[in-house]
Amino acid sequence: MDRIRIQGGRPLEGTIRIGGAKNAALPLMAAGLLTDERLTLTNVPALADIATMAALLRTLGVAVDPVGNDGRVLAIGGAITSSEAPYDIVRKMRASVLVLGPLVARTGEARVSLPGGCAIGTRPIDLHLKALEELGAEITLEAGYVTATARKGLRGANVIFPFVSVGATENLLMAATLAEGTTVIANAAREPEIGDLAACLTAMGARIEGVGTDRLTVHGVTSLHAATHPIIPDRIETGTYACAAAITGGSVLLEGAKLEHLGAVMRTLREAGVEVAEAAGGLSVKRLNGLHGADAMTEPYPGFPTDMQAQFMSLMSVAEGASMVTETIFENRFMHVPELSRMGANIVVHGASAIVRGVPALSGAPVMATDLRASVSLVLAGLAAKGETIVNRVYHLDRGYERVEEKLAACGAAIERIPG
Ligand code: UD1
């Protein structure tokens, strides 16, 4: 298994190109199942999760082909020949469950392995299933698989989510585009990735109202058609590199980044003493003076994203004063805390909150994390720490960060991948 070695203490200086958003790309690829015609996605990030979703679509019979040589354009299309998402793929990536809605809407049947336990809490899919049931799908659970059937097609319905779920909103939105009649989704997630999905579905011929709000209205159509859609820049990658610049006392241009998707993160970073400004071609982030403690509480969009919690905690671990970081989306999403503590951070967890008392410096150590964002938070800590940090289990990073060590090294970080 590859590892990453970092010699800390060098300020990042330079330009980092922000890739397409992983969490937008995955549902967009699943949306390719809604038509036989070709869906062309541009600005596709080169990530392990994208390869996993491509493999899943291929097992369903659909072709996924790169267009051109740079790997950033994917064409998805063709007839669906299987309705089963096998365990071997779903266990690698929970987002596989996003094929459930499109498959049942298109073929009247979907059989998807239940995602197993997950490092960041139990993460059930009950909301996905209940929503599809309200559209008339019959749901059965057997032998670790969920089967959704709607032989006569789905019917529009009013669905009120009891709490906000990004994936359940996406699954339902996709399914509703081909349902008969109108579907209203109340308490829908408002993440920018949902707006991106809605934009793509609209380009494919779907009729969706209320995009950007928590109430989506979908008027079902009989079929969708070919479209070309550019994927939005990755706001979490942007926020992560902003924290990297801040934690090293550096200055970077995040090329292609969009400030409008990062309101809560950038407000919090500014409060902590980081300078963030829109610049030609992207966002400029620098930290010239000291960092001070700032609080963050994760919430559904437009609140502070849970996917930025670990990175922000690394940053706060070297800020002056105390900060409180509260996680309200996932239980058990503080697995980075013991690893940061091993690097000298002073963090106390009490229930869903962590009190971080800033220390003057972290010290390098061998560390390992069990999820994507926790892993990258350890890379950030390593960039700021004295001495050498080895981050193990790099495959977590590769799921969601494109060439992380190359992007950071190009800005002066002493970081390398050790193949293993
Ligand atoms: C998506 C993102 C993930 C991000 C999360 C929250 C993708 C591929 N992943 O995950 O990176 O951290 O949004 O912003 O886009 N829940 C249930 N039942 C359900 C569905 C969800 O109880 O049927 C719970 C979850 O366990 C969690 C909360 O709802 O506590 C929110 O999860 P959700 O928004 O669904 O996250 P994902 O779509 O899985």
Residues whose N, C-alpha, C, O or C-beta is under 5 A from the ligand:
A	BS01	UD1	N23 L26 A95 R123 P124 I125 D126 L127 H128 V164 S165 V166 G167 A168 T306 D307 I329 F330
